[in-house]
Amino acid sequence: MSSTKNGKRLTVAEREHLQALKINSENWLMSKKQSNIWTLVHRNTNQAKQVLAP
C-alpha cells in the first residue's frame, strides 16, 4: 500500500513544463502540487519524483 495520493492527469501547461525538464509527461501523474515543488507519481511503477515548479 502506497502512502502517496492518487495521481491526476497533467494539464497542458504542466506537460510543457515537464517536457522542458526532459521528462516524458505521458508516464507521470500529478500527486501533489505545492507552490515550489510538484510531486509526480509514475503511471506504471508508482515511483515518486519531485520537481521544481515553474
N, CA, C and O atoms as a Tripos MOL2 file, in Angstrom:
@<TRIPOS>MOLECULE
protein
  216   215    54     0     0
PROTEIN
NO_CHARGES

@<TRIPOS>ATOM
      1 N           0.8360   -1.1750    0.0000 N.3       1 MET1
      2 CA          0.0000    0.0000    0.0000 C.3       1 MET1
      3 C           0.8850    1.2450    0.0000 C.2       1 MET1
      4 O           1.7730    1.3810    0.8410 O.2       1 MET1
      5 N           0.6430    2.1280   -0.9240 N.am      2 SER2
      6 CA          1.4580    3.3340   -1.0510 C.3       2 SER2
      7 C           0.8560    4.4650   -0.2220 C.2       2 SER2
      8 O          -0.3640    4.5710   -0.1010 O.2       2 SER2
      9 N           1.7110    5.3040    0.3450 N.am      3 SER3
     10 CA          1.2190    6.4070    1.1640 C.3       3 SER3
     11 C           0.9440    7.6640    0.3440 C.2       3 SER3
     12 O           0.4560    8.6560    0.8860 O.2       3 SER3
     13 N           1.2490    7.6380   -0.9570 N.am      4 THR4
     14 CA          1.0090    8.8060   -1.7850 C.3       4 THR4
     15 C          -0.4400    8.8450   -2.2490 C.2       4 THR4
     16 O          -1.1170    7.8190   -2.3250 O.2       4 THR4
     17 N          -0.8930   10.0470   -2.5550 N.am      5 LYS5
     18 CA         -2.2470   10.2170   -3.0510 C.3       5 LYS5
     19 C          -2.3490    9.6840   -4.4710 C.2       5 LYS5
     20 O          -1.3390    9.4690   -5.1400 O.2       5 LYS5
     21 N          -3.5740    9.4730   -4.9200 N.am      6 ASN6
     22 CA         -3.7860    9.0520   -6.2970 C.3       6 ASN6
     23 C          -3.3700   10.1700   -7.2330 C.2       6 ASN6
     24 O          -3.6990   11.3340   -7.0060 O.2       6 ASN6
     25 N          -2.6540    9.8210   -8.2780 N.am      7 GLY7
     26 CA         -2.1950   10.8100   -9.2330 C.3       7 GLY7
     27 C          -3.3090   11.2750  -10.1450 C.2       7 GLY7
     28 O          -4.2390   10.5240  -10.4360 O.2       7 GLY7
     29 N          -3.2140   12.5250  -10.5990 N.am      8 LYS8
     30 CA         -4.1820   13.1130  -11.5220 C.3       8 LYS8
     31 C          -3.5020   13.3970  -12.8530 C.2       8 LYS8
     32 O          -2.2880   13.5930  -12.9150 O.2       8 LYS8
     33 N          -4.2930   13.4180  -13.9060 N.am      9 ARG9
     34 CA         -3.7580   13.7250  -15.2350 C.3       9 ARG9
     35 C          -3.1810   15.1340  -15.2570 C.2       9 ARG9
     36 O          -3.6460   16.0210  -14.5400 O.2       9 ARG9
     37 N          -2.1650   15.3260  -16.0870 N.am     10 LEU10
     38 CA         -1.4830   16.6160  -16.1830 C.3      10 LEU10
     39 C          -2.2310   17.5550  -17.1230 C.2      10 LEU10
     40 O          -2.8540   17.1210  -18.0930 O.2      10 LEU10
     41 N          -2.1580   18.8510  -16.8170 N.am     11 THR11
     42 CA         -2.7010   19.8590  -17.7120 C.3      11 THR11
     43 C          -1.6820   20.1240  -18.8220 C.2      11 THR11
     44 O          -0.5510   19.6420  -18.7610 O.2      11 THR11
     45 N          -2.0820   20.8810  -19.8220 N.am     12 VAL12
     46 CA         -1.1840   21.1960  -20.9380 C.3      12 VAL12
     47 C           0.0380   21.9660  -20.4380 C.2      12 VAL12
     48 O           1.1610   21.6770  -20.8510 O.2      12 VAL12
     49 N          -0.1700   22.9400  -19.5570 N.am     13 ALA13
     50 CA          0.9470   23.7320  -19.0370 C.3      13 ALA13
     51 C           1.9020   22.8590  -18.2200 C.2      13 ALA13
     52 O           3.1180   23.0340  -18.2950 O.2      13 ALA13
     53 N           1.3550   21.9170  -17.4380 N.am     14 GLU14
     54 CA          2.2040   21.0230  -16.6520 C.3      14 GLU14
     55 C           3.0030   20.1070  -17.5720 C.2      14 GLU14
     56 O           4.1830   19.8540  -17.3270 O.2      14 GLU14
     57 N           2.3680   19.6120  -18.6290 N.am     15 ARG15
     58 CA          3.0620   18.7580  -19.5960 C.3      15 ARG15
     59 C           4.2190   19.5110  -20.2510 C.2      15 ARG15
     60 O           5.3110   18.9630  -20.3970 O.2      15 ARG15
     61 N           3.9850   20.7560  -20.6440 N.am     16 GLU16
     62 CA          5.0320   21.5520  -21.2900 C.3      16 GLU16
     63 C           6.2030   21.7910  -20.3460 C.2      16 GLU16
     64 O           7.3600   21.7570  -20.7660 O.2      16 GLU16
     65 N           5.9070   22.0310  -19.0720 N.am     17 HIS17
     66 CA          6.9840   22.2440  -18.0970 C.3      17 HIS17
     67 C           7.8190   20.9640  -17.9440 C.2      17 HIS17
     68 O           9.0460   21.0360  -17.8840 O.2      17 HIS17
     69 N           7.1730   19.8080  -17.8800 N.am     18 LEU18
     70 CA          7.9090   18.5520  -17.7440 C.3      18 LEU18
     71 C           8.7310   18.2490  -18.9870 C.2      18 LEU18
     72 O           9.8400   17.7250  -18.8810 O.2      18 LEU18
     73 N           8.2080   18.5680  -20.1570 N.am     19 GLN19
     74 CA          8.9630   18.3590  -21.3800 C.3      19 GLN19
     75 C          10.2070   19.2430  -21.4030 C.2      19 GLN19
     76 O          11.2480   18.8320  -21.9150 O.2      19 GLN19
     77 N          10.1060   20.4540  -20.8510 N.am     20 ALA20
     78 CA         11.2750   21.3370  -20.7690 C.3      20 ALA20
     79 C          12.3320   20.7490  -19.8390 C.2      20 ALA20
     80 O          13.5230   21.0160  -19.9990 O.2      20 ALA20
     81 N          11.8920   19.9440  -18.8610 N.am     21 LEU21
     82 CA         12.8200   19.2880  -17.9360 C.3      21 LEU21
     83 C          13.2790   17.9210  -18.4480 C.2      21 LEU21
     84 O          13.9350   17.1710  -17.7250 O.2      21 LEU21
     85 N          12.9280   17.5980  -19.7100 N.am     22 LYS22
     86 CA         13.2920   16.3240  -20.3370 C.3      22 LYS22
     87 C          12.6680   15.1260  -19.6180 C.2      22 LYS22
     88 O          13.2970   14.0760  -19.4840 O.2      22 LYS22
     89 N          11.4250   15.2910  -19.1570 N.am     23 ILE23
     90 CA         10.6760   14.2090  -18.5110 C.3      23 ILE23
     91 C           9.5160   13.8450  -19.4210 C.2      23 ILE23
     92 O           8.7910   14.7240  -19.8870 O.2      23 ILE23
     93 N           9.3360   12.5530  -19.6780 N.am     24 ASN24
     94 CA          8.2480   12.0870  -20.5320 C.3      24 ASN24
     95 C           6.9230   12.2240  -19.7760 C.2      24 ASN24
     96 O           6.6250   11.4280  -18.8850 O.2      24 ASN24
     97 N           6.1420   13.2240  -20.1330 N.am     25 SER25
     98 CA          4.9210   13.5390  -19.3960 C.3      25 SER25
     99 C           3.8420   12.4750  -19.5390 C.2      25 SER25
    100 O           2.8980   12.4490  -18.7490 O.2      25 SER25
    101 N           3.9630   11.5950  -20.5340 N.am     26 GLU26
    102 CA          2.9590   10.5470  -20.7150 C.3      26 GLU26
    103 C           3.0300    9.4960  -19.6180 C.2      26 GLU26
    104 O           2.0580    8.7780  -19.3820 O.2      26 GLU26
    105 N           4.1800    9.3980  -18.9400 N.am     27 ASN27
    106 CA          4.3630    8.3580  -17.9270 C.3      27 ASN27
    107 C           4.1440    8.8370  -16.5010 C.2      27 ASN27
    108 O           4.2630    8.0450  -15.5670 O.2      27 ASN27
    109 N           3.8310   10.1030  -16.3110 N.am     28 TRP28
    110 CA          3.7610   10.6500  -14.9630 C.3      28 TRP28
    111 C           2.3940   11.2620  -14.6750 C.2      28 TRP28
    112 O           1.7410   11.8040  -15.5660 O.2      28 TRP28
    113 N           1.9690   11.1660  -13.4000 N.am     29 LEU29
    114 CA          0.7290   11.7560  -12.9180 C.3      29 LEU29
    115 C           1.0600   12.7210  -11.7880 C.2      29 LEU29
    116 O           2.0430   12.5300  -11.0720 O.2      29 LEU29
    117 N           0.2410   13.7600  -11.6250 N.am     30 MET30
    118 CA          0.4600   14.7490  -10.5720 C.3      30 MET30
    119 C          -0.1390   14.2250   -9.2690 C.2      30 MET30
    120 O          -1.3380   13.9590   -9.1880 O.2      30 MET30
    121 N           0.7050   14.0830   -8.2560 N.am     31 SER31
    122 CA          0.2400   13.5980   -6.9700 C.3      31 SER31
    123 C          -0.0040   14.7580   -6.0020 C.2      31 SER31
    124 O          -1.0330   14.8110   -5.3290 O.2      31 SER31
    125 N           0.9490   15.6790   -5.9410 N.am     32 LYS32
    126 CA          0.8460   16.8010   -5.0030 C.3      32 LYS32
    127 C           1.4550   18.0240   -5.6550 C.2      32 LYS32
    128 O           2.5340   17.9500   -6.2430 O.2      32 LYS32
    129 N           0.7640   19.1480   -5.5530 N.am     33 LYS33
    130 CA          1.2130   20.3680   -6.2150 C.3      33 LYS33
    131 C           1.3380   21.4750   -5.1800 C.2      33 LYS33
    132 O           0.3390   22.0400   -4.7360 O.2      33 LYS33
    133 N           2.5740   21.7790   -4.8000 N.am     34 GLN34
    134 CA          2.8300   22.8770   -3.8760 C.3      34 GLN34
    135 C           3.3210   24.0720   -4.6740 C.2      34 GLN34
    136 O           3.5240   23.9730   -5.8840 O.2      34 GLN34
    137 N           3.5120   25.1930   -4.0060 N.am     35 SER35
    138 CA          3.8830   26.4060   -4.7280 C.3      35 SER35
    139 C           5.2600   26.3070   -5.3840 C.2      35 SER35
    140 O           5.4830   26.9210   -6.4270 O.2      35 SER35
    141 N           6.1910   25.5430   -4.7930 N.am     36 ASN36
    142 CA          7.5360   25.4750   -5.3680 C.3      36 ASN36
    143 C           7.9660   24.0650   -5.7640 C.2      36 ASN36
    144 O           8.9740   23.9110   -6.4530 O.2      36 ASN36
    145 N           7.2330   23.0350   -5.3500 N.am     37 ILE37
    146 CA          7.6080   21.6490   -5.6710 C.3      37 ILE37
    147 C           6.3720   20.8660   -6.0980 C.2      37 ILE37
    148 O           5.3180   20.9410   -5.4660 O.2      37 ILE37
    149 N           6.5250   20.1150   -7.1830 N.am     38 TRP38
    150 CA          5.4860   19.1850   -7.6260 C.3      38 TRP38
    151 C           5.9540   17.7790   -7.3140 C.2      38 TRP38
    152 O           7.1200   17.4450   -7.5250 O.2      38 TRP38
    153 N           5.0460   16.9520   -6.8110 N.am     39 THR39
    154 CA          5.3400   15.5420   -6.5940 C.3      39 THR39
    155 C           4.6000   14.7480   -7.6620 C.2      39 THR39
    156 O           3.3750   14.8100   -7.7650 O.2      39 THR39
    157 N           5.3600   14.0050   -8.4480 N.am     40 LEU40
    158 CA          4.8090   13.2050   -9.5360 C.3      40 LEU40
    159 C           4.8960   11.7360   -9.1710 C.2      40 LEU40
    160 O           5.7750   11.3220   -8.4160 O.2      40 LEU40
    161 N           3.9720   10.9480   -9.7170 N.am     41 VAL41
    162 CA          3.9780    9.5080   -9.4970 C.3      41 VAL41
    163 C           3.9850    8.8340  -10.8610 C.2      41 VAL41
    164 O           3.1990    9.1880  -11.7390 O.2      41 VAL41
    165 N           4.8840    7.8490  -11.0370 N.am     42 HIS42
    166 CA          4.9650    7.1420  -12.3140 C.3      42 HIS42
    167 C           3.7130    6.2900  -12.5050 C.2      42 HIS42
    168 O           3.2480    5.6230  -11.5800 O.2      42 HIS42
    169 N           3.1880    6.3270  -13.7090 N.am     43 ARG43
    170 CA          1.9500    5.6290  -14.0480 C.3      43 ARG43
    171 C           2.0120    4.1230  -13.7730 C.2      43 ARG43
    172 O           1.0410    3.5420  -13.2870 O.2      43 ARG43
    173 N           3.1360    3.4970  -14.0800 N.am     44 ASN44
    174 CA          3.2420    2.0380  -14.0060 C.3      44 ASN44
    175 C           3.9220    1.5350  -12.7400 C.2      44 ASN44
    176 O           3.5010    0.5280  -12.1700 O.2      44 ASN44
    177 N           4.9600    2.2180  -12.3000 N.am     45 THR45
    178 CA          5.7640    1.7090  -11.1850 C.3      45 THR45
    179 C           5.4220    2.3440   -9.8400 C.2      45 THR45
    180 O           5.9040    1.8760   -8.8090 O.2      45 THR45
    181 N           4.6040    3.3920   -9.8230 N.am     46 ASN46
    182 CA          4.2530    4.1410   -8.6080 C.3      46 ASN46
    183 C           5.4590    4.7900   -7.9400 C.2      46 ASN46
    184 O           5.4040    5.1410   -6.7620 O.2      46 ASN46
    185 N           6.5470    4.9490   -8.6890 N.am     47 GLN47
    186 CA          7.7340    5.6250   -8.1630 C.3      47 GLN47
    187 C           7.4320    7.1200   -8.0720 C.2      47 GLN47
    188 O           6.8610    7.6940   -9.0000 O.2      47 GLN47
    189 N           7.8090    7.7510   -6.9620 N.am     48 ALA48
    190 CA          7.5720    9.1800   -6.7730 C.3      48 ALA48
    191 C           8.7960    9.9680   -7.1840 C.2      48 ALA48
    192 O           9.9290    9.5140   -7.0300 O.2      48 ALA48
    193 N           8.5480   11.1740   -7.7180 N.am     49 LYS49
    194 CA          9.6330   12.0730   -8.1330 C.3      49 LYS49
    195 C           9.1910   13.4940   -7.8260 C.2      49 LYS49
    196 O           8.0370   13.8570   -8.0490 O.2      49 LYS49
    197 N          10.1160   14.2920   -7.3130 N.am     50 GLN50
    198 CA          9.8070   15.6890   -7.0350 C.3      50 GLN50
    199 C          10.5710   16.5610   -8.0150 C.2      50 GLN50
    200 O          11.7600   16.3510   -8.2550 O.2      50 GLN50
    201 N           9.8700   17.5510   -8.5830 N.am     51 VAL51
    202 CA         10.5000   18.5070   -9.4940 C.3      51 VAL51
    203 C          10.1370   19.9190   -9.0480 C.2      51 VAL51
    204 O           9.1230   20.1300   -8.3820 O.2      51 VAL51
    205 N          10.9650   20.8690   -9.4190 N.am     52 LEU52
    206 CA         10.6790   22.2610   -9.0880 C.3      52 LEU52
    207 C           9.5550   22.7770   -9.9690 C.2      52 LEU52
    208 O           9.5290   22.5230  -11.1730 O.2      52 LEU52
    209 N           8.6420   23.4930   -9.3710 N.am     53 ALA53
    210 CA          7.5430   24.0910  -10.1310 C.3      53 ALA53
    211 C           8.0780   25.2960  -10.9160 C.2      53 ALA53
    212 O           9.0770   25.8980  -10.5200 O.2      53 ALA53
    213 N           7.4300   25.6440  -12.0080 N.am     54 PRO54
    214 CA          7.9040   26.7920  -12.8090 C.3      54 PRO54
    215 C           7.6990   28.1030  -12.0770 C.2      54 PRO54
    216 O           8.0390   29.1630  -12.6020 O.2      54 PRO54
@<TRIPOS>BOND
     1     1     2 1
     2     2     3 1
     3     3     4 2
     4     3     5 am
     5     5     6 1
     6     6     7 1
     7     7     8 2
     8     7     9 am
     9     9    10 1
    10    10    11 1
    11    11    12 2
    12    11    13 am
    13    13    14 1
    14    14    15 1
    15    15    16 2
    16    15    17 am
    17    17    18 1
    18    18    19 1
    19    19    20 2
    20    19    21 am
    21    21    22 1
    22    22    23 1
    23    23    24 2
    24    23    25 am
    25    25    26 1
    26    26    27 1
    27    27    28 2
    28    27    29 am
    29    29    30 1
    30    30    31 1
    31    31    32 2
    32    31    33 am
    33    33    34 1
    34    34    35 1
    35    35    36 2
    36    35    37 am
    37    37    38 1
    38    38    39 1
    39    39    40 2
    40    39    41 am
    41    41    42 1
    42    42    43 1
    43    43    44 2
    44    43    45 am
    45    45    46 1
    46    46    47 1
    47    47    48 2
    48    47    49 am
    49    49    50 1
    50    50    51 1
    51    51    52 2
    52    51    53 am
    53    53    54 1
    54    54    55 1
    55    55    56 2
    56    55    57 am
    57    57    58 1
    58    58    59 1
    59    59    60 2
    60    59    61 am
    61    61    62 1
    62    62    63 1
    63    63    64 2
    64    63    65 am
    65    65    66 1
    66    66    67 1
    67    67    68 2
    68    67    69 am
    69    69    70 1
    70    70    71 1
    71    71    72 2
    72    71    73 am
    73    73    74 1
    74    74    75 1
    75    75    76 2
    76    75    77 am
    77    77    78 1
    78    78    79 1
    79    79    80 2
    80    79    81 am
    81    81    82 1
    82    82    83 1
    83    83    84 2
    84    83    85 am
    85    85    86 1
    86    86    87 1
    87    87    88 2
    88    87    89 am
    89    89    90 1
    90    90    91 1
    91    91    92 2
    92    91    93 am
    93    93    94 1
    94    94    95 1
    95    95    96 2
    96    95    97 am
    97    97    98 1
    98    98    99 1
    99    99   100 2
   100    99   101 am
   101   101   102 1
   102   102   103 1
   103   103   104 2
   104   103   105 am
   105   105   106 1
   106   106   107 1
   107   107   108 2
   108   107   109 am
   109   109   110 1
   110   110   111 1
   111   111   112 2
   112   111   113 am
   113   113   114 1
   114   114   115 1
   115   115   116 2
   116   115   117 am
   117   117   118 1
   118   118   119 1
   119   119   120 2
   120   119   121 am
   121   121   122 1
   122   122   123 1
   123   123   124 2
   124   123   125 am
   125   125   126 1
   126   126   127 1
   127   127   128 2
   128   127   129 am
   129   129   130 1
   130   130   131 1
   131   131   132 2
   132   131   133 am
   133   133   134 1
   134   134   135 1
   135   135   136 2
   136   135   137 am
   137   137   138 1
   138   138   139 1
   139   139   140 2
   140   139   141 am
   141   141   142 1
   142   142   143 1
   143   143   144 2
   144   143   145 am
   145   145   146 1
   146   146   147 1
   147   147   148 2
   148   147   149 am
   149   149   150 1
   150   150   151 1
   151   151   152 2
   152   151   153 am
   153   153   154 1
   154   154   155 1
   155   155   156 2
   156   155   157 am
   157   157   158 1
   158   158   159 1
   159   159   160 2
   160   159   161 am
   161   161   162 1
   162   162   163 1
   163   163   164 2
   164   163   165 am
   165   165   166 1
   166   166   167 1
   167   167   168 2
   168   167   169 am
   169   169   170 1
   170   170   171 1
   171   171   172 2
   172   171   173 am
   173   173   174 1
   174   174   175 1
   175   175   176 2
   176   175   177 am
   177   177   178 1
   178   178   179 1
   179   179   180 2
   180   179   181 am
   181   181   182 1
   182   182   183 1
   183   183   184 2
   184   183   185 am
   185   185   186 1
   186   186   187 1
   187   187   188 2
   188   187   189 am
   189   189   190 1
   190   190   191 1
   191   191   192 2
   192   191   193 am
   193   193   194 1
   194   194   195 1
   195   195   196 2
   196   195   197 am
   197   197   198 1
   198   198   199 1
   199   199   200 2
   200   199   201 am
   201   201   202 1
   202   202   203 1
   203   203   204 2
   204   203   205 am
   205   205   206 1
   206   206   207 1
   207   207   208 2
   208   207   209 am
   209   209   210 1
   210   210   211 1
   211   211   212 2
   212   211   213 am
   213   213   214 1
   214   214   215 1
   215   215   216 2
@<TRIPOS>SUBSTRUCTURE
     1 MET1         2 RESIDUE 1 A MET
     2 SER2         6 RESIDUE 1 A SER
     3 SER3        10 RESIDUE 1 A SER
     4 THR4        14 RESIDUE 1 A THR
     5 LYS5        18 RESIDUE 1 A LYS
     6 ASN6        22 RESIDUE 1 A ASN
     7 GLY7        26 RESIDUE 1 A GLY
     8 LYS8        30 RESIDUE 1 A LYS
     9 ARG9        34 RESIDUE 1 A ARG
    10 LEU10       38 RESIDUE 1 A LEU
    11 THR11       42 RESIDUE 1 A THR
    12 VAL12       46 RESIDUE 1 A VAL
    13 ALA13       50 RESIDUE 1 A ALA
    14 GLU14       54 RESIDUE 1 A GLU
    15 ARG15       58 RESIDUE 1 A ARG
    16 GLU16       62 RESIDUE 1 A GLU
    17 HIS17       66 RESIDUE 1 A HIS
    18 LEU18       70 RESIDUE 1 A LEU
    19 GLN19       74 RESIDUE 1 A GLN
    20 ALA20       78 RESIDUE 1 A ALA
    21 LEU21       82 RESIDUE 1 A LEU
    22 LYS22       86 RESIDUE 1 A LYS
    23 ILE23       90 RESIDUE 1 A ILE
    24 ASN24       94 RESIDUE 1 A ASN
    25 SER25       98 RESIDUE 1 A SER
    26 GLU26      102 RESIDUE 1 A GLU
    27 ASN27      106 RESIDUE 1 A ASN
    28 TRP28      110 RESIDUE 1 A TRP
    29 LEU29      114 RESIDUE 1 A LEU
    30 MET30      118 RESIDUE 1 A MET
    31 SER31      122 RESIDUE 1 A SER
    32 LYS32      126 RESIDUE 1 A LYS
    33 LYS33      130 RESIDUE 1 A LYS
    34 GLN34      134 RESIDUE 1 A GLN
    35 SER35      138 RESIDUE 1 A SER
    36 ASN36      142 RESIDUE 1 A ASN
    37 ILE37      146 RESIDUE 1 A ILE
    38 TRP38      150 RESIDUE 1 A TRP
    39 THR39      154 RESIDUE 1 A THR
    40 LEU40      158 RESIDUE 1 A LEU
    41 VAL41      162 RESIDUE 1 A VAL
    42 HIS42      166 RESIDUE 1 A HIS
    43 ARG43      170 RESIDUE 1 A ARG
    44 ASN44      174 RESIDUE 1 A ASN
    45 THR45      178 RESIDUE 1 A THR
    46 ASN46      182 RESIDUE 1 A ASN
    47 GLN47      186 RESIDUE 1 A GLN
    48 ALA48      190 RESIDUE 1 A ALA
    49 LYS49      194 RESIDUE 1 A LYS
    50 GLN50      198 RESIDUE 1 A GLN
    51 VAL51      202 RESIDUE 1 A VAL
    52 LEU52      206 RESIDUE 1 A LEU
    53 ALA53      210 RESIDUE 1 A ALA
    54 PRO54      214 RESIDUE 1 A PRO
